[in-house]
Amino acid sequence: MNNAYEKPGVRNYVLVILTLVYTFNFIDRQLLSILQEAIKAELLLSDSQLGLLTGFAFAMFYVTAGVPIARLADRSNRRNIVAVSVGLWSFMTAISGFVQNFVQLLLARIGVGIGEAGGSPPSHSIVSDIFPPEKRASALSFYSTGVNLGIMFGFLFGGWLNEFFGWRVAFFVVGVPGILLAGIVFVTVREPVRGLLENKKVSDEQVPFRQVVTYLWQLKTFRHLALASGLNAFAGYGTANWLASFFIRSHEMSTGELGTWLAMSTGLAGAFGIFLGGVLGDRFGKKDKRWYLWVPGLATALVAPFMIIVLLTGSQFLALICVFIPGFLQNVYLGNSIATTHNLVGLRWRSTASALLFLILNIIGLGMGPFAVGLLSDAFTPTLGMEALRYSMLILLPTAMIWSSLHFYIASRTLYKDLEGVPD
């Protein structure tokens, strides 16, 4: 059987292109958080409404569309799904700059969410098919650096474009290049053969969705891994969507200066952290596969004390410096969690398994994180005023990280047992 990805250069090119797609995914998603103070002032929104825009409303459509798209990806051309998806979400981002009220912006963000739902599960499946198992966590971690690269460029471009041209121009300028990227994906990426690197012939018969859900839910490893990932994402999205507002309100920073700082700390540093997490997982996992869960568990626990310093210190400089540690460690879990999930299921289950992991992750993380922070901030505002956001984040975010770390450890205790019965 012909393998179009036999040469390392070809599979590395596709990995870079898919990572670029994921980067645009998070640029478009993150852009709103650096612009939301300007949008709040012009459209007269509350923190709860902002939390809905960046969290719950977006997440509900993102995860609802994610599962059927993943099912389609498990039986059809994944390259085409990725290309259509990036084109759709980029278009919806571009037209966000023309909205006149909360409802219109909400509908535009729902469109972004539906488009982005078709990005990751098919991409995860492609990466797992073009890289061998011993390099899979590293490859998926490289792909997952798109989260932090997207955050970096979202903060950087959004901050300066808003300062000089306004938030409407920022949406349009960031959205248009993604439409061009959709064409590049369609023309230059080839659909890989499923299971070729593992010398397995994959049946054309698709496993019923209920069977995939039932199988995964029976695995104690997956249940705790998914909960750990969701709690990590709760803190991660809560941080990413409100950190800029925290510095603007509590430290009176401008969006341009702040966007540059956060691009480096939560963006660039985070990209290095997430890739290093996958490399360490693959390296130590050769001796003991539980390291795929221990690495993110340790990283997650280390985030909490530095996040507390960021939120409590009155020094702007100390807060900005300390943000680098959570930025570096916060998404270490992602590549290892996806790789472990794929190792627990059959070859034609991977897109669906990714979608189920991301469904849980995004309901808890993206759906509840930003909204919970905004809701608690509104509740604290009558007594704490501008400092309400600071204490809302302080109560919720470090607690979620410690809780997440415990579930990564619990998941590691049953990993070997659950790997024994993996189906084809």
URCOR-V832206 format. One record per backbone hydrogen bond with DSSP energy under -1.0 kcal/mol. NH is the residue of the N-H (numbers start at 0). CO is the residue of the C=O. Records with the same first field share a line. If there is no record, write none. Layout:
NH: CO  CO
This chain:
5: 2
10: 6
11: 7
12: 8
13: 9
14: 10
15: 11
16: 12
17: 13
18: 14
19: 15
20: 16
21: 17
22: 18
23: 19
24: 20
25: 21
26: 22
27: 23
28: 24
29: 25
30: 26
32: 29
34: 30
35: 31
38: 34
39: 35
40: 36
41: 37
42: 38
43: 39
44: 39
49: 45
50: 46
51: 47
52: 48
53: 49
54: 50
56: 51
57: 51
58: 54
59: 55
60: 56
61: 57
62: 58
63: 59
64: 60
65: 61
66: 62
68: 64
69: 65
70: 66
71: 67
72: 68
73: 69
74: 71
75: 71
80: 76
81: 77
82: 78
83: 79
84: 80
85: 81
86: 82
87: 83
88: 84
89: 85
90: 86
91: 87
92: 88
93: 89
94: 90
96: 93
97: 94
98: 95
104: 100
105: 101
106: 102
107: 103
108: 104
109: 105
110: 106
111: 107
112: 108
113: 109
114: 110
115: 111
116: 112
117: 114
118: 115
122: 118
123: 119
124: 120
125: 121
126: 122
127: 123
128: 124
129: 125
130: 126
134: 131
135: 132
138: 134
139: 135
140: 136
141: 137
142: 138
143: 139
144: 141
145: 142
146: 143
148: 144
149: 145
150: 146
151: 147
152: 148
153: 149
154: 150
155: 151
156: 152
157: 153
158: 154
159: 155
160: 156
161: 157
162: 158
163: 159
164: 160
165: 160
169: 165
170: 166
171: 167
172: 168
173: 169
174: 170
175: 171
178: 175
179: 175
180: 176
181: 177
183: 179
184: 180
185: 181
186: 182
187: 183
188: 184
195: 192
198: 195
199: 194
211: 207
212: 208
213: 209
214: 210
215: 211
216: 212
217: 213
218: 215
222: 218
223: 219
224: 220
225: 221
226: 222
227: 223
228: 224
229: 225
230: 226
231: 227
232: 228
233: 229
234: 230
235: 231
236: 232
237: 233
238: 234
239: 235
240: 236
242: 238
245: 241
246: 242
247: 243
248: 244
249: 245
250: 246
252: 246
257: 253
258: 254
259: 255
260: 256
261: 257
262: 258
263: 259
264: 260
265: 261
267: 262
268: 263
270: 266
271: 267
272: 268
273: 269
274: 270
275: 271
276: 272
277: 273
278: 274
279: 275
280: 276
281: 277
282: 278
283: 279
284: 280
286: 283
287: 283
290: 287
291: 288
292: 289
293: 289
294: 290
296: 292
297: 293
298: 294
299: 295
300: 296
301: 297
306: 302
307: 303
308: 304
309: 305
310: 306
311: 307
312: 308
318: 314
319: 315
320: 316
321: 317
322: 318
323: 320
324: 321
326: 322
327: 323
328: 324
329: 325
331: 328
333: 330
336: 332
337: 333
338: 334
339: 335
340: 336
341: 337
342: 338
344: 341
348: 345
352: 348
353: 349
354: 350
355: 351
356: 352
357: 353
358: 354
359: 355
360: 356
361: 357
362: 358
363: 359
364: 360
366: 361
368: 364
371: 367
372: 368
373: 369
374: 370
375: 371
376: 372
377: 373
378: 374
379: 375
380: 376
382: 379
383: 379
384: 380
386: 383
387: 384
390: 386
391: 387
392: 388
393: 389
394: 390
395: 391
396: 392
399: 395
400: 396
401: 397
402: 398
403: 399
404: 400
405: 401
406: 402
407: 403
408: 404
409: 405
410: 406
411: 407
413: 410
417: 413
418: 414
421: 418
